[in-house]
Amino acid sequence: NHAFFIYSIGSGASSLGLWVQRLALGWLAWQLSHSELWVGVIAFSLFGPILFFSALFGVLVDRLEPLRTAMAVNMLMGGWAVLLALLSITGILDIWLLFFVSVAIGMTSAAYAPIRLSIIPSIVPRDLLGSAIGISSMIFNASRLIGPAIAGLVLVTLPIAAAFAINASSYIPLIY
């Protein structure tokens, strides 16, 4: 299925970028605060909303067209990454601003979680659904392994803003 192939490439790219950004956010939290508590707070601000709000967003998303909604949410996620890159480059990013942007990213991720789950059934024929879900899961989990490795390389060789720029650019194939 051509639509699934295109979606898989875009989804894989954005998942990699997202994991690069997640690792960079933890690293930046440490650089800004030198506090284990703040590193944990930033991690919770990224993942907590997914746990607590995805079901609520799922109810809302059921009333919307999944592909258009996914495009809008991914544009917003790319926008957060651009904002982080710009705030990093300008040097005005402090731990509190990082926290508020991380909460916004967490809430946007919570909105995207149910959308992501609804896309595959809308682009894949029913008889291929099981295989498509398996492939999508494999891509998502592979990005959890590869993304932090890429982030480590980026963080030791480039300014931290590069990690956010990589994530921002990773949304281009998915939005396409």
C-alpha positions as CSV (number, residue, x, y, z in Angstrom):
1,N,0.0,0.0,0.0
2,H,1.6,3.2,-1.2
3,A,-0.1,5.5,1.4
4,F,1.1,3.3,4.2
5,F,4.7,3.2,2.8
6,I,4.8,7.1,2.6
7,Y,3.3,7.3,6.1
8,S,5.8,4.9,7.5
9,I,8.8,6.8,6.1
10,G,7.4,10.1,7.6
11,S,6.5,8.5,10.9
12,G,9.9,6.9,11.2
13,A,11.7,10.1,10.5
14,S,9.6,12.1,13.0
15,S,9.9,9.4,15.7
16,L,13.7,9.5,15.3
17,G,13.7,13.3,15.6
18,L,11.4,13.2,18.6
19,W,13.7,10.9,20.4
20,V,16.7,13.1,19.6
21,Q,14.8,16.0,21.0
22,R,13.7,14.1,24.1
23,L,17.3,13.2,25.0
24,A,18.4,16.8,24.3
25,L,15.7,18.2,26.6
26,G,16.9,16.1,29.5
27,W,20.5,17.1,28.8
28,L,19.5,20.8,28.5
29,A,17.5,20.5,31.8
30,W,20.7,19.3,33.5
31,Q,22.9,22.0,31.9
32,L,20.5,24.8,32.9
33,S,19.8,23.6,36.5
34,H,22.4,21.0,37.6
35,S,19.4,19.4,39.4
36,E,18.2,15.8,39.1
37,L,14.8,17.1,40.2
38,W,14.5,19.4,37.2
39,V,15.6,16.6,34.8
40,G,12.8,14.5,36.3
41,V,10.3,17.4,36.1
42,I,11.1,18.0,32.4
43,A,10.8,14.3,31.7
44,F,7.4,14.2,33.5
45,S,6.2,17.3,31.6
46,L,6.9,15.4,28.4
47,F,5.4,12.1,29.3
48,G,2.8,12.8,32.0
49,P,0.3,14.5,29.7
50,I,0.3,11.4,27.5
51,L,-0.6,9.3,30.4
52,F,-3.3,11.6,31.8
53,F,-4.8,13.3,28.7
54,S,-4.6,10.9,25.7
55,A,-8.0,9.4,26.5
56,L,-9.6,12.8,26.6
57,F,-7.9,13.8,23.3
58,G,-9.0,10.4,21.9
59,V,-12.7,11.3,22.5
60,L,-12.1,14.7,20.7
61,V,-10.2,13.2,17.8
62,D,-12.9,10.7,17.1
63,R,-14.9,13.7,15.9
64,L,-12.2,14.9,13.5
65,E,-10.7,13.7,10.2
66,P,-7.5,11.8,11.3
67,L,-5.1,12.7,8.4
68,R,-5.9,16.5,8.5
69,T,-5.7,16.5,12.3
70,A,-2.4,14.6,12.3
71,M,-1.0,17.2,9.8
72,A,-2.0,20.1,12.1
73,V,-0.7,18.5,15.2
74,N,2.6,17.5,13.6
75,M,3.0,21.1,12.3
76,L,2.6,22.2,15.9
77,M,5.2,19.7,17.1
78,G,7.6,20.9,14.5
79,G,6.8,24.5,15.6
80,W,7.8,23.6,19.2
81,A,11.1,22.2,17.9
82,V,11.8,25.4,15.9
83,L,10.9,27.5,19.0
84,L,13.4,25.4,21.1
85,A,16.1,25.8,18.5
86,L,15.6,29.6,18.4
87,L,15.5,30.0,22.2
88,S,18.6,27.9,22.4
89,I,20.5,29.9,19.8
90,T,19.5,33.2,21.3
91,G,20.5,32.1,24.8
92,I,17.3,33.2,26.5
93,L,16.1,29.7,27.4
94,D,16.1,29.2,31.1
95,I,14.8,26.2,33.1
96,W,11.3,27.7,33.6
97,L,10.8,28.5,29.9
98,L,12.1,25.0,29.1
99,F,9.5,23.6,31.5
100,F,6.6,25.5,29.9
101,V,7.6,24.5,26.4
102,S,8.0,20.9,27.6
103,V,4.5,20.9,29.0
104,A,3.3,22.3,25.7
105,I,5.1,19.5,23.9
106,G,3.7,16.9,26.3
107,M,0.2,18.1,25.7
108,T,0.6,18.1,22.0
109,S,2.1,14.6,22.2
110,A,-1.0,13.5,24.2
111,A,-3.2,14.9,21.4
112,Y,-1.2,13.1,18.8
113,A,-1.2,9.6,20.5
114,P,-4.8,8.7,19.6
115,I,-4.4,10.3,16.2
116,R,-1.4,8.1,15.4
117,L,-3.4,5.0,16.4
118,S,-6.3,6.0,14.1
119,I,-4.2,6.8,11.0
120,I,-3.2,3.2,10.0
121,P,-6.8,1.8,9.9
122,S,-7.8,4.8,7.7
123,I,-5.1,4.2,5.1
124,V,-4.6,0.4,5.1
125,P,-7.1,-2.2,3.8
126,R,-8.6,-4.3,6.6
127,D,-6.8,-7.5,5.4
128,L,-3.4,-5.9,5.8
129,L,-4.1,-4.1,9.1
130,G,-2.4,-6.6,11.3
131,S,0.8,-6.5,9.3
132,A,0.7,-2.7,9.0
133,I,0.3,-2.3,12.8
134,G,3.2,-4.6,13.4
135,I,5.4,-2.7,10.9
136,S,4.4,0.6,12.5
137,S,5.2,-0.7,16.0
138,M,8.5,-2.0,14.8
139,I,9.4,1.4,13.3
140,F,8.3,3.3,16.5
141,N,10.3,1.0,18.8
142,A,13.4,1.1,16.5
143,S,13.3,4.9,16.7
144,R,13.4,4.5,20.5
145,L,16.7,2.7,20.2
146,I,18.3,4.7,17.3
147,G,17.0,8.2,18.2
148,P,18.9,8.5,21.5
149,A,22.1,7.2,19.8
150,I,21.8,9.9,17.2
151,A,21.1,12.4,19.9
152,G,24.3,11.4,21.8
153,L,26.3,12.0,18.6
154,V,24.6,15.3,18.0
155,L,25.1,16.5,21.6
156,V,28.8,15.8,21.7
157,T,29.6,17.3,18.2
158,L,27.1,20.2,17.7
159,P,25.3,22.9,19.7
160,I,22.2,21.7,21.4
161,A,20.0,23.8,19.1
162,A,21.0,21.3,16.3
163,A,19.1,18.6,18.1
164,F,16.0,20.7,18.1
165,A,16.5,21.7,14.4
166,I,16.9,18.0,13.5
167,N,13.6,17.3,15.2
168,A,11.9,20.2,13.4
169,S,13.1,19.0,10.1
170,S,12.1,15.4,10.8
171,Y,8.4,16.5,10.7
172,I,8.7,17.5,7.0
173,P,8.3,14.0,5.6
174,L,5.4,13.2,8.0
175,I,3.5,16.4,7.2
176,Y,4.1,15.7,3.5
